Amino acid sequence: MLGRFVNLDAQYRRPSGWLGRYIGRDMARDHQPENRWTIDVLQARPSDQILEIGFGPGVAIQALSTIVSTGQIIGVDFSPTMLRAARRRNAAAIRAGRVQLLGGEANNLPLAGERFDQAFSIHSIYFWPEASAALAEIWRVLRPGGRLVLTILPRELWNVDNPDLPVGTPECRPYTGAELQTMLHIAGFSATSIVADPNPAHRSNYCVVASKDVATSNS
Ligand SMILES: C[S@@+](CC[C@H](N)C(=O)[O-])C[C@H]1O[C@@H](n2cnc3c(N)ncnc32)[C@H](O)[C@@H]1O
């Protein structure tokens, strides 16, 4: 209904203003299953250095910060509205130094190289205008041996209930898992795999996992 009057894809891409705050609350509720699935796939250790790109309301970071006790989680998102919401949600962990949330773009991360053991992103890559450049940026900031987990609703499952509808919009470019695997290899990642929930009720419990070779280095 709301979608008839406003461009909802633009809001999911970069939530802003009162509608962005409303959509952020929706995402916090509706994306719980894929947040939990991603955290299971990450298998984070207490000492891990972890990056999330496109954290939205910051729910996954909040859950991870109960596991990462001596390491740190850094989040990057280009929406000032989501930055404020996620900072509120994670205020205690930010004060304790376990979480740091930054404004920034996926394809130009405000971070030093070879810093992270793991990186992840949930329902965000569809909105990155230069996704290939962003994957190369993530490769840059991962340590050799580091892993990237991209959680998506894969393109082939996008409109299963309404197969006649077009897939994607100018703001939103869904990918198949295989497309992302090819892009990840081009960006420098070595092994890639897909970890998907067989339960059809949880179509977004779908992660493309990629690792940065231990022998590789940025220098
Ligand atoms: C659909 S929301 C998903 C939020 C959260 N990960 C979740 O699953 O609930 C997409 C998020 O990615 C962020 N985002 C989109 N494009 C981005 C870009 N190029 N750089 C940084 N953040 C981006 C948006 O601001 C938004 O918070």
The ligand as an ORCA input file, in Angstrom:
! r2SCAN-3c Opt
* xyz 0 1
  C      17.974     -3.365      3.254
  S      19.030     -2.611      4.421
  C      19.636     -4.048      5.326
  C      20.009     -3.710      6.729
  C      20.437     -4.885      7.612
  N      21.662     -5.495      7.129
  C      19.343     -5.902      7.705
  O      19.429     -6.970      7.059
  O      18.368     -5.635      8.410
  C      20.455     -2.124      3.482
  C      21.461     -1.337      4.287
  O      22.655     -1.193      3.513
  C      23.069      0.163      3.533
  N      23.769      0.441      2.267
  C      23.252      0.333      1.015
  N      24.173      0.650      0.088
  C      25.307      0.956      0.759
  C      26.611      1.360      0.350
  N      26.930      1.518     -0.954
  N      27.551      1.584      1.303
  C      27.229      1.440      2.632
  N      26.009      1.072      3.070
  C      25.057      0.817      2.160
  C      21.789      0.968      3.711
  O      22.009      2.255      4.253
  C      20.971      0.068      4.623
  O      21.206      0.344      5.984
*
